[in-house]
Amino acid sequence: MSDTPSPEPDPAAVTTRRGAALRARGGRRARLGAWGEDVAAAHLRALGWQVAARNWACELGEIDIVAIEPAPRPGADDVVVLVEVRCRSGAGYGDPLESITAAKARTLRRLAQAWLAAGSRWVPEIRIDAIGVLRRGDGPPVITHVRGIS
């Protein structure tokens, strides 16, 4: 867990047209979700990762963030990480990551396959992570990053 400052939008991250439409939905819940994704993207950039895409969508659903984790050692390949972001405005309903069900994990695996099929570059390694963002009133958000959830 870590605290991060208020996120700045990542201008280098590509958002698909359908993803942008999903992100532009109105309502308090949609705004909270978009804020959580901004916090998660800032967290990843603070780790030295590159945010390659946001809100990538296809007929199966949406991938919140596609990021590139730098190679762990010289000579190794970078890792493409598909990130599911869950955000809550309080702990009354539990930790945000508790809302990722087995069905959602299956959908994320299918989305990973669709993302790979839609791409034109070779990807040596891919992983699915989850980031939970808990808004705490006026304090900094609580971020939980779980690697390799599926």
FIVEX-796142 format. One line per 2 residues: for each residue x, y, z of N, C-alpha, C. Coordinates in steps of 0.1 Angstrom, whole numbers, plus 5000, padded with zeros to 4 digits. Layout:
REM FIVEX-796142
X Y Z X Y Z X Y Z ~ ...
This chain:
REM FIVEX-796142
5008 4988 5000 5000 5000 5000 5009 5012 5000 ~ 5004 5023 4993 5012 5035 4993 5002 5047 4991
5007 5058 4994 4999 5070 4992 5005 5078 4981 ~ 4997 5084 4972 5002 5092 4961 4995 5105 4961
5002 5115 4955 4996 5128 4954 4984 5128 4944 ~ 4977 5138 4944 4966 5139 4934 4971 5136 4920
4965 5128 4912 4971 5124 4899 4969 5135 4889 ~ 4978 5135 4880 4977 5143 4868 4973 5134 4857
4964 5138 4848 4960 5130 4836 4973 5127 4828 ~ 4974 5115 4823 4985 5111 4815 4983 5113 4800
4988 5124 4795 4985 5127 4781 4991 5117 4771 ~ 5001 5109 4775 5007 5100 4766 4999 5087 4765
4989 5085 4774 4981 5073 4774 4971 5074 4764 ~ 4969 5063 4756 4959 5063 4745 4946 5058 4751
4935 5064 4748 4922 5060 4752 4914 5057 4739 ~ 4909 5045 4738 4901 5042 4726 4888 5050 4726
4882 5051 4714 4870 5059 4713 4859 5054 4722 ~ 4857 5041 4722 4847 5035 4730 4850 5036 4745
4863 5035 4748 4867 5037 4762 4865 5051 4766 ~ 4867 5061 4758 4865 5075 4761 4850 5077 4763
4841 5071 4755 4827 5072 4757 4823 5066 4771 ~ 4829 5055 4774 4826 5049 4787 4830 5058 4799
4842 5064 4797 4848 5073 4807 4839 5086 4809 ~ 4833 5090 4798 4826 5103 4798 4812 5101 4804
4808 5089 4808 4795 5087 4814 4793 5097 4826 ~ 4781 5101 4828 4779 5110 4839 4776 5103 4852
4774 5110 4862 4770 5104 4875 4782 5103 4885 ~ 4778 5103 4897 4788 5103 4908 4797 5090 4908
4791 5079 4905 4798 5066 4905 4808 5066 4894 ~ 4804 5071 4882 4814 5071 4870 4825 5081 4873
4822 5092 4880 4833 5102 4883 4842 5096 4893 ~ 4837 5089 4903 4846 5082 4913 4855 5072 4906
4849 5064 4897 4857 5054 4890 4868 5060 4881 ~ 4865 5071 4874 4875 5078 4866 4886 5084 4875
4882 5089 4887 4892 5094 4897 4901 5083 4901 ~ 4895 5071 4904 4903 5060 4909 4913 5055 4898
4908 5056 4885 4917 5052 4874 4929 5062 4873 ~ 4926 5075 4875 4936 5085 4875 4947 5083 4886
4942 5079 4898 4950 5077 4909 4959 5064 4906 ~ 4953 5054 4901 4960 5041 4898 4971 5044 4887
4968 5052 4877 4977 5055 4867 4989 5063 4872 ~ 4986 5072 4881 4997 5080 4888 5006 5071 4896
4999 5061 4903 5007 5051 4911 5016 5043 4902 ~ 5012 5039 4891 5020 5031 4882 5032 5039 4876
5029 5052 4873 5040 5060 4868 5050 5063 4879 ~ 5046 5064 4891 5055 5066 4903 5064 5053 4904
5059 5042 4900 5067 5029 4900 5077 5029 4889 ~ 5076 5038 4879 5085 5038 4868 5079 5031 4856
5066 5028 4857 5059 5021 4846 5054 5031 4835 ~ 5052 5026 4823 5046 5035 4813 5031 5031 4811
5023 5041 4811 5009 5038 4809 5007 5039 4794 ~ 5004 5028 4788 5003 5027 4773 4989 5030 4768
4979 5026 4775 4965 5028 4771 4956 5029 4783 ~ 4945 5036 4782 4935 5037 4792 4921 5034 4786
4913 5026 4793 4900 5023 4789 4899 5017 4775 ~ 4908 5007 4773 4907 4999 4760 4895 4991 4761
4887 4991 4750 4874 4984 4751 4872 4977 4738 ~ 4865 4966 4739 4860 4958 4728 4846 4952 4731
4841 4943 4723 4828 4938 4726 4827 4930 4739 ~ 4838 4925 4744 4838 4917 4756 4838 4925 4769
4842 4938 4768 4843 4947 4779 4854 4957 4778 ~ 4860 4961 4789 4870 4971 4790 4882 4968 4799
4893 4972 4794 4905 4971 4803 4908 4985 4807 ~ 4909 4987 4820 4910 5000 4826 4924 5006 4822
4935 4999 4824 4948 5004 4821 4957 4993 4815 ~ 4964 4997 4804 4974 4988 4799 4987 4995 4802
4996 4988 4809 5008 4994 4813 5020 4986 4809 ~ 5032 4992 4809 5044 4984 4806 5053 4985 4818
5056 4974 4824 5065 4973 4836 5079 4971 4830 ~ 5088 4979 4834 5102 4978 4829 5108 4964 4833
5116 4959 4824 5123 4946 4827 5129 4945 4840 ~ 5128 4934 4848 5133 4933 4861 5148 4933 4862
5154 4929 4851 5169 4928 4850 5174 4931 4836 ~ 5186 4935 4834 5191 4937 4821 5190 4925 4812
5186 4926 4800 5185 4915 4791 5171 4909 4791 ~ 5163 4912 4801 5150 4906 4802 5140 4915 4794
5128 4910 4791 5118 4917 4784 5109 4925 4794 ~ 5104 4936 4789 5094 4944 4796 5082 4935 4798
5073 4938 4807 5061 4930 4809 5049 4939 4806 ~ 5040 4934 4798 5027 4942 4796 5018 4937 4807
5012 4947 4814 5003 4945 4825 4990 4951 4822 ~ 4980 4943 4822 4966 4948 4821 4961 4950 4835
4956 4962 4838 4952 4965 4852 4937 4968 4853 ~ 4931 4960 4862 4917 4963 4866 4918 4972 4879
4910 4983 4878 4910 4993 4889 4896 4992 4895 ~ 4896 4991 4909 4884 4992 4916 4885 5003 4927
4875 5011 4928 4875 5023 4936 4863 5023 4945 ~ 4865 5027 4957 4853 5030 4966 4856 5042 4974
4845 5048 4978 4845 5061 4985 4846 5059 5000 ~ 4845 5047 5005 4846 5044 5019 4847 5029 5021
4849 5025 5033 4851 5011 5036 4839 5004 5040 ~ 4827 5010 5039 4815 5004 5044 4811 4992 5037
4815 4990 5025 4812 4977 5017 4825 4969 5016 ~ 4835 4971 5023 4847 4963 5023 4857 4969 5014
4868 4962 5012 4879 4966 5004 4875 4966 4989 ~ 4880 4976 4981 4876 4976 4967 4879 4963 4960
4890 4957 4963 4894 4945 4955 4885 4933 4958 ~ 4878 4933 4969 4869 4922 4972 4858 4921 4962
4856 4931 4954 4845 4931 4944 4849 4924 4931 ~ 4861 4919 4930 4866 4912 4918 4862 4897 4920
4852 4893 4913 4847 4879 4914 4855 4870 4905 ~ 4852 4857 4906 4858 4847 4897 4853 4849 4883
4841 4853 4881 4835 4857 4868 4843 4868 4862 ~ 4846 4879 4870 4853 4890 4865 4867 4886 4861
4874 4877 4869 4887 4872 4866 4887 4865 4852 ~ 4877 4857 4849 4875 4850 4837 4874 4860 4825
4866 4871 4828 4864 4881 4818 4877 4888 4815 ~ 4885 4891 4825 4898 4897 4824 4907 4889 4815
4907 4875 4817 4915 4867 4809 4911 4867 4794 ~ 4898 4867 4792 4893 4868 4778 4897 4882 4772
4896 4893 4780 4900 4906 4775 4915 4906 4772 ~ 4923 4899 4780 4937 4899 4777 4940 4892 4763
4932 4881 4760 4934 4874 4747 4929 4884 4736 ~ 4918 4891 4738 4913 4900 4728 4923 4911 4725
4929 4916 4736 4939 4927 4735 4951 4922 4727 ~ 4956 4910 4730 4967 4904 4723 4964 4902 4708
4951 4897 4705 4947 4895 4691 4946 4908 4683 ~ 4942 4919 4690 4940 4932 4683 4954 4939 4681
4964 4935 4688 4977 4942 4686 4985 4937 4675 ~ 4995 4945 4671 5003 4941 4660 5018 4939 4664
5020 4939 4677 5034 4937 4681 5035 4924 4690 ~ 5047 4919 4690 5049 4907 4698 5050 4911 4713
5043 4903 4721 5044 4906 4736 5050 4894 4742 ~ 5062 4895 4748 5068 4883 4754 5062 4879 4767
5056 4888 4775 5050 4884 4788 5039 4894 4791 ~ 5028 4888 4796 5016 4896 4799 5011 4891 4813
5006 4901 4821 5001 4897 4834 4989 4906 4837 ~ 4980 4901 4846 4968 4909 4850 4970 4912 4864
4970 4925 4867 4970 4931 4881 4957 4937 4884 ~ 4956 4940 4897 4944 4948 4902 4949 4958 4911
4943 4970 4910 4946 4981 4920 4933 4986 4926 ~ 4933 4985 4939 4921 4990 4947 4925 5004 4952
4915 5014 4950 4917 5027 4955 4906 5030 4965 ~ 4910 5034 4977 4900 5037 4987 4901 5052 4990
4890 5060 4988 4890 5074 4991 4888 5076 5006 ~ 4896 5084 5012 4895 5086 5027 4892 5101 5030
4880 5105 5028 4877 5119 5031 4887 5129 5025 ~ 4893 5137 5033 4902 5147 5028 4917 5142 5028
4919 5130 5033 4933 5124 5033 4936 5118 5019 ~ 4949 5114 5018 4953 5108 5006 4946 5094 5004
4944 5090 4992 4938 5077 4989 4947 5065 4994 ~ 4941 5054 4998 4948 5042 5001 4948 5033 4988
4960 5030 4984 4962 5022 4972 4967 5008 4975 ~ 4960 4998 4970 4964 4984 4972 4967 4978 4958
4979 4974 4955 4983 4969 4942 4986 4954 4943 ~ 4978 4946 4937 4980 4931 4937 4984 4927 4923
4996 4920 4923 5001 4916 4910 4997 4901 4907 ~ 4994 4899 4894 4991 4885 4890 4979 4880 4896
4967 4886 4894 4955 4881 4901 4948 4870 4893 ~ 4952 4868 4880 4945 4858 4872 4955 4851 4863
